[in-house]
């Protein structure tokens, strides 16, 4: 099943929302919403942590 994780401030929520579709690509997505975010710095930090 797909898992949704949402973090707002110190609150962290997680739940499974639905089964993957038979023809649906299984992939991970990260969405960040905020002010004054530096995309290049965030991308570099995430690439360093990539497994």
N, C-alpha and C positions, 0 to 999 in steps of 0.2 A: 504494500500500500504506500501511497505518497504520504510523506510526513511534512507537516507545516510547523515551523518554529518561528515565533514572533517575540521579539525583545523590544521593550519600550522602557527606557530608564532602567530601573532595577527589577522590573517585572519580566518574567520569562514564561511563555506559554508554549505548549507543544501538543499536537494532536494529529492523528491520521485522518485525512479528509476523504479519500476514495481509493479504489483499486486503480492500478495502471491500466490504460486501454491496451488491447491486444496489439494495435499498430502504433502505439504511442512511444516515442523515444524516451528512455529513462535518463533523465539528466538532472543536474543540480542547478538551481538558480538562486542568486542572492540579490535582494533589492534593498538599497539603503536610501532612506529619506531623511533629509536634514538640511541644515543651513551651513554654508561655508565648508562643504566637503571638498577635499582635494582628491579628485579621481585618480591621478597618477600615483600619489602616495599610497592610497588605499589599495590600488591594484598591485603595486609592488609588495606591500606587506602581505597581501593574500597569496601572491605567488610564492613567497618565501615559505608560507605555511602549507602549501599544497602538497598533498601526498601522492 
